[in-house]
Amino acid sequence: MIPITITGKVLYSDVGISFWGGIDPLNGNVIDQTHPLHGKCIKDAILCIPSGRGSCTGSQVMLELCLNGNGPQAIILRDVDAILCTGAVIAEEFFNDENISIPMICAVGEERFSQLQQNGEEEVTISIESNQDNEDVVIRINCKHEICSKNLLAMKSILSFIDGCDGEAQQPKSQAEKLAQRVVQRIGCISGATELIPITSAHIDAVTYIGQGGLRFAQRLVELDGKVKVPTTLNSQSTDRRRWEQLGIDKTLATNANSVGDAYLELGCAMSFTCAPYLLPNKPSKGDNIMWGESNAVVFSNSVLGARTEKYADYFDICAAIVGLVPNTGVHQTENRKPSIVIDATDFIEEHLLPQIHADMVDEKCVYKSGIDSFFPAMGWLSGNLSDGRIPLILGFDLLPSVSRDNLKAFCAAYGTTGSSPLFHMANITPEAMGDNVINDMIQACGDKRVQVSKEDVVKAYTTLDSGKQSGDDISLVALGNPHLSVEEMKDLIDIISLDDRPKNESVKVIATLGRHIQSEAGLLGKRLEEFGVTLLNDTCWCMLLHPPIIPSTNPSAKILTNSGKYAHYGPGLTNCNIRFGSMYQCIEAAKSGRMGSNKGAGMSWLRHFSTHTLIRHIRKIR
């Protein structure tokens, strides 16, 4: 095989990037406004980043970049990233006859990656030695440095498909299963696995429509007689399947979005369409090996439920569901679930949150106005950044009177946007970090890897998420339910609405997304929210709602207010709108007044006052 030589300009950053919400597949531009490479274009470049991060949908963006001709020539990573590799593997396995350009992907390790930083944006030559299978790579940096690595996409898999019941080789029952096996083998090899293990359930993130590549991929699996082997739920798709026409959604977009959903239903997936599968009745249990996509669901299932799943890429997810097996690697293995960095928020919580607990419990309005619910996504976003790809042990949250499931849901979603690890431990809160002996052992194992959270850190996180603040306080749209609303959150919204009798401001749209199951379970709660003026959407979620009429048309005065750290992170790049971030109380206040609340009793007030929604529920019980 003739050696390949790639020469190009380096785009280097020491900050990982989520391809979904971070890079536009239509042109290769970096659209994540919080990223150092914002405004740069990765097309034909040599992209050097520690890893991907955030969304499992990065693989979808990678596939579309390949099909659109807008991808980089090569990606040099510090750490192996199976999400980015999956997009390239799918391009090779399903679209290789279309003469598309697929980047070479290498992972060089921490020490060698630091050598790239010293070269800024100089020209870099990457050559693949005359190796018969193009697996061995030598990266030459202007004849100054030489780094040996592996082309991850050329690695040979040694994994075999063994039936767990009788030990016999598992023969594919369809051409779709044969291709799915091939994808699982390749990604397993890239991930360093030596065996495959059975899973009890799957959750498919790839049901989002972001381009024709993903639709063609799903339809191809249907044509080749693919069927899932395990109970499989579906993530949010790109439109409300039943109400898209009533909502004024573009017909072409709705048709494509529903066609993707239809294909996955034909593959045997359940009609769930929720980004919060942990709210469904049959959620996994501690120790279960599962295959879940969708970053917030992955983090929640690992951290809060104690189930075991890697942050699996879109497209890999359905392939694994079809074969019923995943690589036995990463956090499926007990030894890989241990924390390797401590994030200590103890002093911050003691100094800035605890002093007002008793006062806040007395005054229900003060409880809501303190905005403590926005502390959890802000801290989740910050913890993902501070963990730097490691699994963190987070200290201090057990000082709070209680931490609710919804608090953890918001934390997990924001953590999933900035963290690349699929798991965190929260001392005496999450199931694998319970008890002083366990926690002390974890702390000791982390050694000197310890970060002390300061007020400045938390303020910076909050202000970064509230990126549209300079655009003013007028609000056009209030976006709730990312991840999808729970029944408890619906009750909280009604309680806040009921604090006074002011109606919704006619100039403000209030939209909440939630799963069909939760809306059915909530009963009259949904009707009460609709009476106030909240539009309830099913089947889709905010990171998939990218266009008018749901999203305000792009103009300087259009501002969206959300209580979601995840949407506050991705929203500016996805919608090109100004995004404000606040508490649930601020969202309802803006719905009534048309404006983001003032600093009095809102905004950053949780730095001075503490409460949680669970305290509200405690007050309800007392009554």
N, C-alpha and C positions, 0 to 999 in steps of 0.2 A: 504494500500500500504506500502511495506517495506521501511523504511527510507534508503536513499542513503548516503554513506560516500565516500568522495573523498579526497585523501591525495596526495600531490605532491609538487614539488619545485616551488617556485614563480619566475616568470619573471616579474619584476616590472619596469615601466618607467613612468615618469610624462609627457612624450610626446606621444600624440596620434600617431597611425600608420595607413597608408592606406594599407589594405591587398593586394589590387591590386598594383603591383609594389613594394610592401614592404615585402611580404612573398611569398615564392615559394610553390605553391600547391603540387608539386611533392615530397617535403621532409620536409616542415614546417620550413625551414631556413629563417631568416630575411635577406632580400637582399637589403633593403633600406640603402645605404651607408651613408646617413645623419642622421640615427636614432641611438640613444644610444644602442639599442639592436642588432645592426648589427652583424651578425655572430652567434647569438644565435639561438636555435631551439625551437619552441613552441610545438612540438609534446609531448603530455602527460603532459605538464606543466600546471600550473595555471597562466594564463596570466593576469596581472593587468596593465591596461592602462586607461587614462582618458576617451578615446573614440576612435573610428576610426577617420579617416580624409581622405580628398582627394577623391579618385575615388569612384563612385557609383558601380564599378565592384568588390568592396570588397565582396559583397554577392556571386558573382560567385566563388571567391577564397575560401570563407568559405564552399560552397557546395562541391567543389573539394577536400578540405582538409578532409571533413567528408567522402566522398566516397573513398578517398585514404587511410584513416586511419592515417592521419598525423596531425590531429587537436589537440588542447589543451583539457585537461579534463574539464576545466572551464575557463570562462573569467569573471573577475571582473572589471567592469567599474565604473568610476565616474559618467558619464552621460549616459542616455539611448541612445543606438545607433541602430536605426532601420535597417541600412544597414547590420551590422553584424548579427542581429537577423533574417533578411530575408533569408540569406543563410541557417541558421539552420532550419527555418520554412519550406522552400522548401524541405530540406532533409527529414523532418518528414512527410510532406504531400504527397510527390511524390515518395520517396524512402524508406519508413519506413519498407517495407517488405524485405529489403536487409540486415538487421542486421548490420547497420552501427553505428558508434559511434558519437554521437552528444553532443557537450559540453554544460554544463549548463552555462547560461549567467545571471549575476546579475548586477544591477546598484545601488551603495550604497550612492551616494551623495558626495559633496566636503569634508565635515568634516570627515566622516568615511573613505573616500579613503585615506586621509592623514595618517591614522593609519597604512595602509599597507606599506607606504614608510619606516617606522621605522624598518621594519623587513627584508629588503634586500632580500636575496635569501634563507632565512630559510625555513624549512618545514612548510607548512600550512595545517591544516585540515579543510575541509569544510563539514559540515553535514547538511542534509535536515531533519528537524524535522518530526516526524511521522504525517504528514498532509496528508489527504486522496488524495489530488491532487498534492502533492509535490510542492505547490506554495510557501510556507513559507520556508525561508532559514536562517540558522544561520551559520555565518562564524566564526570559532574559530581559533585564531592564537596562536598556542602553549600554549593554556590555559592562555594566557596573556590578550587577548582582545576578545570580543565577539561582532559581528556586525550582526544585524538583517536586512534581505533584502527579496527580492522577486525573484523567478526564473522567468525571463521574458517569457520564453518559455512555462510556465505552466499557465499563466494568462488567465482568462476566459473573453471572449469578450461579451459585452452587445450591440454591434453595430448591427443594423438591416438595411436591404436594402429596402429603401422606394423610390418609384417612385415619382420624383419631380412634375409630372404633376397632378396626382390624389391622391397622398398620400397612395396608396396601396402598399403592400409589393411586392417587385420586385422578381419574380420567375425566377430562372435560366432556360435558353432555351437549355442548353446543359450540359453535364457532365463537360466540360472544364470550363464553367461559374460557375458551382457549386464549383469547386475547387478554382477558382479564387476568388470567394466571400469569401471562407474560409480564404485564404491568406490575403486578404484585411482586413477582420475582425480582424484577429490575430495581424497584424502589426498595425492596428489602435488602438487596445487595448494597445499594448506595448507603442505606442506613446502618450497615454493618451487622445485619442479622445473620444468624447461622441456622435458624429454624423458623417455622411458621406455627402459630397457635390458633385454636378456634375462638370465635367471638360469639357472644350471646345476643348482640343487637348492633344495629348500625343507624347512623343519622347522616343523611346526605345533604351536603352543603351545595353541591354543584347544580342545584335546580334553578339557580339565578341565571337570567339571560343577560349576558353582556356582549354577545356577538354570535355570528353564525357558526363559529367553530364549536362552541359548546352545544348548540342545538344539533348540529350534524353528528357530533360524537354520541349524544344520547339516542338519536334516531337510528344510528348505525348499530348500537347495542340491541335495540328492539328488532331491527331487521335480521340480526344474527341470532335471534331466539334467546336473548339473555333473560334470566330470572334470578331474583335475589334468593339466597338460601337461609337467611336469618330475618327475624322481625326488623323491619326497616322503616324509619320515619323520614319525613322530608322537611327540610328547612324552608324558610320563607322564599317565595318566588318573587318575580318582579312586578306583579300587579294583583289586585283583588280579583280572583277568578270569577266571581259572580257579579260584581258591581262595576267592572271596569268601564262599561259603556255609560252607565249612570254617572260615574265620576268624571267623564270626559277624557278618558285616557286615549291616546293615539291608537288607532285600530291596528296599525302594523306592529307597534310595540306590544300591544296586548296579545295579538295573535302569536307572535314569536314567544312571548313569555309563557302563555298557556300551552303552546306546543312543547316547550321544554318540560313543563309540569306533566303534560299528558304522557310524554315518553317515559318518564320515571314511574308514573302510575302503571303503565303497561309492563314495566320491569318487575312489578309486584310490590312497590313501596306503598305505605299507608297514606291515606288522605289526611295528613297532619298540617303541613305547611306552617311550621312555627320555628322561630329561632330560639325558643326556650323549651326544648323537649323534656327538660327536667321538671317541668310543670305538669306533664302528662301522667296518667295513672301508673303506667308500667315503667317508671324510671329505674335505672340500674342500681344495684346495691354495692356496698363496699367490697372490693376485691374482684368484681366482675371484669373480665376482659371484654371490651367493647371497641367499636370502630365509629367514632363520632367525628364529623366535620363541624364547622362553624366555631370560630375561636372562643366566643363567650361560653358556649355549651361545653367545649372541651375543657376549659379551665374550671368551670363549675363542676363538671362530673368528676374530674380528678381531685380537685381541692376540697369541695364541699361534700360530695357524695362518697368519695374514696374509691370510685370505680377507676379503671385503668384504660387510658387511651392516649395515644400520641395525638399531636395536632395534625390530623391527617388532611392531606390536600384534596381539593375538589378534583374529581375524576378518579383519583385513587379510591375515594370513598365508595363509589358504586362498584368499582372492580373488586374491592374487598368484600362487599356485600354479596356479590355474585359468587365468589369462591368460598365465602364463609371463613376466611383465614386472614391473619395479619402477621407481619414480621414480629418475632419475639425480641423486641428491642426497646430502648428508651424506657419510658415510665411503666411499661408492662412488667418490668423487672424490679423487684423490691429494692435492690441496691442502687438503682438509678432514680429512686423517688426521694432520696435523702437531700436535704437542703445543703447548699454550699456557700451561702451568703446570708448574713443576718441584716435585716432592715429594722432598726429599732425606733419605733415611734412613741416609746414610753414617756419620755420627758415632754414631748410635744403634747400628747394627750393629757398628761397630768397638769401641765401649765395652762393650756389654752382651751381644753374642752370640759374638764371635770368641775371646775369651781362653781358653775351655774346649774348643776344638775337639779338640785332640790328646788330652786326657784322656778326652773322651767317646768318641772312636774306639776307645780301648783297652777300655772296659767297655761291653759291649752293653746291660746293664741300665740303665746310666747314660744311654746314648743314648736309650732309650725313655722313661725317667723324666723326662728334661729337658723333654719336652713341646713340642719345637720345632715340631711340626706345627701346633700351635694358633697359632703366631706368624703363619702365612701368612693364615688367615682373619681374624685380628684386624687385620693390616696391610691386607688387602683392604678390610675394612669402614671402616677409618680413611681409606684413600686415596680411597675414594668420597666420603666426607664432605669431605675437604680439597680435592678437585678442583673443587667448586662448579660442576658442569656442564661443566667444561672437560676436554679430553683431557690427561692428565698424562704427563710423563716422570718415572719413578720411579728414583732413584739409590740405589746401595749394595748391591743384591742380588747383583751380580756379584762382590762380595767373598766370598760364601759358597762353600764348596768345590763345591757343586752345588745346583741347584734342580730338583726332579723335576717331571714332568708332573702328578703328583697334588698337589704343592705349589701349582702354578699353577692347577689345577682348583679347589682350595679358595679361593685368592686371588680368582679370577674370580667365583666364586659370591657371596662376601661383598661384593666390589666392586660387583656388580650390584644389591645391595640398597640401597645408599646413593648410588651414582653414577648420574647421568643420561646420561653419555656412554657409547657402546657400545664404547669402545676405550681402552686405556692402552698406554704403551710402558715397558718395563723395560730399562734400559741394559745392553747386552751379554747379554741374556737372550731378549728377544722379537725376531722376525726383522726388524722394520723399524727397530730401534735397535741395530744391530751396528756396532762400530768407533768409534774415538775421533773421527774427523772428523765422522761422522754425528751422534754424540752432542753434540759441541761446537756444531755448527750448530743442533741442537734447543734447546740451552740458551740460545744467543744469541737465538734467535727468541722465546723466552719472556720476555725482558726482565726486568723486576723482579717478575714473577709467580713467586714462589718461596716454598715453605714448608719449614721445617726441622723434621723429626720429632723430638720429644723423648720421653724416657722417660715423662713425664706423659701425653703423647698416647696412647702405646701402652697404658699401664696403664688409662687411661680407656676405651679401646676394649674391652680385655679385660673390665673390670668391667661395662661396659654390656651386653656380650653375656652375661655371667654374671649375668643380672638376678635369678635366683632364689636367689642366695646367702644372703640373709637368712632364707629359709624353712628352712634347715638342710641337712644333708649326706646324709640318707637319700634313696635313689634308687628310684623305682618302675619306670622304663623307661629303657633305653639305646637311643637312636635313631641309627643309622649309615646312611650312604649318601645324603647330600644335598649335592651331586649323587650320582647312582648310583655304587656301588662299581666300581672297576677291578679287574682280576685282581691287580695289584701290591698294592692295598690289602687284598685278601683274604689274600695271603701275609703281609703285615704283621700283620694281626689274628691269624693262626695263630701267628706267631712270638711275639707278646706273650702269647697264651694259654699258650704252651709254656714261658714263663719259670719257672713253677712248676706243681705238679700239683693246685692247688685247683680244685674244680668251680665251676660257676655257682651263685650263690645262688638258691634256689628262689623267693624273694620278688621277684626282679628279672626283668622281661622284657627280652630283648635282640632287637631287630628291625633288620634291614638290608634296604634296598631296592637293587635292581640290575636291569639290563636282562636280558632273556632271552638275548641273544647272549653277554653276558659270563658269565652263569652256565653256559651251555653250554661256552664256551671254557675256563672255570676247571676243569671236570671234577670231580675228587675234592676240590678245595679247598672247594667248597660243602658236601659231605658232612662234611668235618672240622669246619666251622663249625657245622653242624647238630648234630653229635655233642656239641659243647660246650653247645649249647642256644640257638644263634642261629636265629631264624626268618627265612627269606629270602623276601622278597616281590618279585614282578615286576609290571610294567605301571604301577605307581604310585610315588609318592614322598611325602616327609614333608609338604610344603606342601599336599598333597591329602588327607592322612589326618587328618581333623579330629574324629572322633567315636569313642566307645567302640564295640567293645571294644579297638580298637588303642590309642587314646588313653585314659589313665586317666580315670575319671569325675571331674568337677570337685569336688575337696575339698582343703582346705589342705595335706594331707600328700602329695598326688600331685606328684611331681617327675620331670621328664624331663631326662636328661643327654645332650648331643650334642657331637660334635666339629665340627659344621657351623656356620660363621658365619652362613650364610643362614638356617638353621632357628632358630638362637639369636636372630636378629633378628625373624623373622616369627612364631615359635612362640608367644610369650606372647599375642599378639593373636588368633591363629588358634585356639588350643586352650583359652585361659583357664587354662592350667596354669603352674606355676613351672618355668622352664627354666634348667638349669645348663649351662655351657659349659666344655669342657676338651679335653684331648688324647686321642688314640686310646688311649694307655696308661691314662689315668684312666678312660676308658669301660670297658675290660676289668677294671680294678681294681675299679670299682664293681659290675660284673656279678658278680664273685666275692665281694666283701665286703658289698655292699648299701649302700655309702656312698661319697660323693665323697672322693677321697684328701685327706690332710692337706697342709699347705703344704710338708712335707719331701719334696723330690724330685718335687713335682708342682705343679699350678696355675701360678703365675707364675714357676716356676723357669727358664723359658727366657729370662728377663731376665738371668739370671746364667750360664746354661750354653747352649751351642749344639750342635746336631747336626741332621741331617735323615734322613728315611727312606732316602734314597739312600746315606747312609753305612752304614746297616744292610746294604743290598744289597751294598755294597763288602766288608763283613766276610764276608757269605755267600760271595762269590766267592773271598776269601782262603782260606776253609776248604776 
